[in-house]
Amino acid sequence: MGTVRAALARLDAVILRLACREHRLIGIALLRIVIGFATILYCLADYSNRQFFWGPHSYDSPAVASKLLPHWGFSLFLASDSQWWFEFLFHATIVVAAAFMVFGGRALTLLQAVMMWSLHFRNQDVLEGGDNLAQILIIFMVFTVSNAYFAPGAKQRRAELLGDDRPTLRTSLHNLAAYLIVFQTAVLYFTAGYWKITGKVWQDGVAMYYITRLTGFQMSPTFAHWMSSAYLGTFVCYFTIAIELALPFAILSTRPWVRKSNTIALEGMHLGIMAFMGLVCFGLLMVGADCTCLKDEDYRSLGKRARRVRDAVIVRLGLATVGPRTAVASSGVLDSASRQEVHHA
């Protein structure tokens, strides 16, 4: 009986914790910025070719694109074959993404979801892969407080959230959606790591060698040369599998350094994909998803450490620059004192 009561008490504490205080506000805010910026970049990267890719007379005609839509998919671009309608929607997508990136909020999040889904489903041939995750996460973000950081009025908004400790439905929805975002990200990485570890080229450590020989990506010659090394290529293969499989366990770990180390390693991997493979939007969206894997306390501790490093660097630079000036000033004071002694003598 005591065990049951202890379990119920712990369950009540967990539910109360989820209903009284919003969690992962910093990670959600960073994800908001990344999704908005990636959408803008996605549009502007092929702005001059927008008619060819998404226009009413593109190679992927509206009739063909409509047949390729999943049963739950939609696209406002397919509502009309008018030229002005396309231009209006395309530029509205850029404006909405910029507003969503800067301001956030539930209304803009919902509008961003509609515009982003419409653009993605207009032509699915030019997608890079990260769009699938973004389409899912943006739905969860509608129920979150995405502008508690890095947005106008964020400080006042946080004060209001911290000042209200009562259990609310809004807080519960935010936390549930935030944990679903983290869960979706963890499942994605664990599944990717699992399928890699069952593949022979990944088991043999030669997957990166073959990947760098694909002609469908903007490969860096330097990166391809590095992956030709048996030792380095094998290390990158096994390291990639390890950090992907470890993410769910790192998130559940009670040791913050495990969570932070694994997340930073994943973000470094995607920054490498952006730099060496040319998959910029894919890398950005995955980095944004990675940001939600860290707690607000993790970001605060990282911020404190970064400030300590910055202050230490400033002090060192200050000593290097102020030292000679202090010596010059001291010599000036001594010269003045010497002159006064001579005068009195």
N, C-alpha and C positions, 0 to 999 in steps of 0.2 A: 504493500500500500504506500509506503514511504517513497519507493522508487517511482511509482506512478505519479504521485504528487510532485516529486522533483522534476519529472519529465514535463508535466503540465505547467509547472512554474517556469521552466526554461522556455517552453513554447510560448507562454504568455509574454515573457521578456523579449523574445525574438519578434513577435507580432507587434508589441508596443514599440520596439526600436524601429521597425519598418514604418510605423504609422505616425511617429512623432518628429522625425528629423530626416530631411532629404540627404541622400548619400550620393557620392560620385558626381558632384556638381561640376568639378573642374574637368574631369574626363569627358562628360557630356558636352560641356562648352567647347572643348577642343575638337570634339567630333563634329559639332555644328560648324565650326570655322573651316574644318578640312573639307566637309561635304560641299559647303558653299563655294569654296575656292576651287575644288576639283571640277565642279559643274561649270564654273566660269571658264576655267582653263580648257575643259572639254569642248566648249563652244568656240572659244577664240582660237584654239589651235588649228581648226579647219574653217575659220570664218570665211575666207575667200572661196572655199569650196562648199559652202553650206547648201547651195542649190543642188549640187551633185549628190550630196549625202542625204539631205533631209528635205529638200524642196519638193513641191508638187509634181515636178517633172524629172525627178532624180532617176538613177538607174534602177533603184528599188521602188517601183511604182506604188502608189497608195493601195492599189488592188492587191498586189503581192504581199505588201506589209500587213494588210488586214488579215490575210489568210494565215500569216505566221504568228499572229497574236495568240497567246495562251488564253484559255477560257476565262481567266480572271484579269487579263491584261486590257489596257486601253491606251489610246493616244489621241490627244486633242488635235494633233497635226493631221490626223486622218479624218477629221470631221468635215473638212472642206478642201477642195483642190485649188482654192483661190490663192493667188500670189500674195496679196496683201495680208491674208490670214496667216500664211506661213511666216512672213516677215514680222508681223505683230507678235506671234507666239514665240518665235526664236529670240527676238530681242527682249521680250517680256521674261523669258527664262533667265536671261543674263541678269536683268534688273532684280528679279525675285531672289536669285541666288546671292547677289551682292547684299540685298537687304537682309536675307536670312543669315548670312555670314556675320554681318555687323550687329544686327539687333536681336535676332532669335525670337523666341516666343512661340506659343502654340499655333496661332493663326498663320504666321509666316512659315512654320514648319509644315503645316498641312498644305499650304500653297506650294512650297518647295517640293513636297512629295508628288503632288499632281503634275507640276511642270517637269520634274526630273523623270518621272515614269513615262510621261508623254514623249519626251525626247529620246529616251532609251528604246522605247518600243516602236518608234518611228523607223529606225534602222538598226537592227540587232547585229548586223555584220561588222560594225565598227566598234563594238564594245570590247573592253579589255579584260573583263572578268570581275573586277572589284565592284562593278555596277550591281551585280546580283546581291552582294552583301549590303550595299548602300540602299537598295530598294527595300530590303527587309528592315534594316536598322532605322530608316527614316520613319517607318510606321510606329515603331516603339517610341521614337523621339517625340511624337505628337503628344504623348502623355507625360513628358518630362519637363522639368524647368531647365531649359537649355541656355538661358541667358543670365544665370546667377554669377557668371564670371565673363570677363572680356566683352562687355557690352555696355552701352550707355545706361546709367542708372543701376549697374550691377551691385554696387556697394549698398545702396539703399534697399535693393531687393533682398540681398543676403541678410541685412539687419531685420527685415520683416520676417524672413523665414526663421531666423534664430530666435526672434522674440516670441514666436508662437510655438509653444511646446505641446499643444493639444493634439491628440490623434485626429487626423483629417483624412478624408478620402483622396484629396489631391496629393498629399504626401505619400499615401499608400500606392497610388497609381504611379507616381514618379519612381519610387523605389522598385516596384515590380517591373516597370519598363526598363529601368537601368540594369537590373539583374538579368533580365531577358536579353539585353544587348550584350552583356558580358558572357552569358551562357551561349548565345549564338556564336560569338567570336571564338570562345573556347572549343565548341564543337567543331567549328570550321577548321581550326588549327589541328586539333587532335585527329580529325578525319584525314586531313592532308598528310600528316605525319604517318598515320597508319598505312595509307595507300602507298606512300613512298617506301616504307620499310618492307612492304610485301613485293616491291618491284625489284627485279634482278639488277638493273643498272644502278639503282640506289644502293642495293646490298653490296655490289662490287665497287662502289665509290666512283663510278665513271659517268654518272648522270649529268654532272655539271659540264663535263667535256662535250657530251652530245648536245646539251642545251645551247652551249655557246657556238655550235655549228649550224644552228637553225637560221635560215635566211628570212624568216618572217618577222624578226625583231631587229632593232637597230643596235646590234651588238658592238661593244667596244673591242677593238683589236687587242688592247692591253689586257682586258678581262679574259678574252679567249686564250691569250698566251699564258696567263696565270693558271687557267683551268687545264692547260695541257700538262701541268706538273702533276705527277701521280700523287705526291704527298699532299700538296695544297688542295687539289681537286677532291681527293678522298676526305680530307678534313672538312671541307665546306659541305660535302654531302652529308656526312655523319652529324656535323654540328647543326645543320638545318633540321634534320630529323629529330635530333635531341631536343631542341628548343621548342619545336612545334608540339611534340608529344608531352613536353613538360608543362605547357601553359596551364591546363586545367588544375594540375597539382600545385603549381606556383600560386595561382589565384587563391586556392584554399589554404595555402600555407600561413601559419601564424608568424612567420619570420618575414618582416618587410623586405629585407635585402634579397631574399629569394624571388619575391614577386617583382621587385624593381629590376633586378639583374636580368631576369628572363624577358621582361617586357622591353627593356632597352635593347637586348640582343635581337628581338624580333623587329623592332623599329630600325635597327642598323641593317638587318637583312633586306628590308624593303627599301631603305635608302640606297642600298647597293643595286637593287633591281631597277630603281628609277635611274640611277646614274649609268649603269652598264648595259641595261637591256632596253632602255627607252620607254618602259611602261610607267609613265609618270602618274597618270590618273589612277591606275591600279595601285601603285605604291602609296600614293597619298591617302586613298581610301582605307587601305589596310593599316597605315600608320594611325589614322583617325580612330579606327576600331581598337587598335592596341592601347590608345590613350585611356579608354574606359576600363582597362584591366587594373589600373592603379587606383587606390583609394585617395580621398582628399588628404588624408594624413601623409600618404607617401609623397604627394606633390609638395606639401608644406615642408617635409623633411628634406626633400631634394632642393627646394628653394632656399632653405636655411644653409644647407651645405654650399650651394652655389654662391650665396652672399658671403659666406666665410672665405671661400676661395677668392672671390672678387676683392674683398677687403684686404686679404693677405697680399694680393698682387698690387693693390693700390698702395699699401704700406711700403712694400718693397720698392716700388717705383718712386714713391714719395721720398723715401730715405735716399734713393739714388740721386734724386734731383734737388732735394732740399739740403742735403749735406753740404755740397760746395757753397750754396748760397749762405748757409749758416756760418760756414768758415769765413767767407768773404765779409759777412756782417760783423763777425767777431773781430776780425782783423781791423775793420774800420773803427770799431769801438775802442780797441786797444790803441790805435793810432791817435784817436781823439784824446784818450786819457793821457797818452805820452805828451801830446802837445800841451795839454793843460798843466802837467807837471813842469815842463820846460818853462812855461809862461810864469808860473808861480816862483820858480827858482830865479 
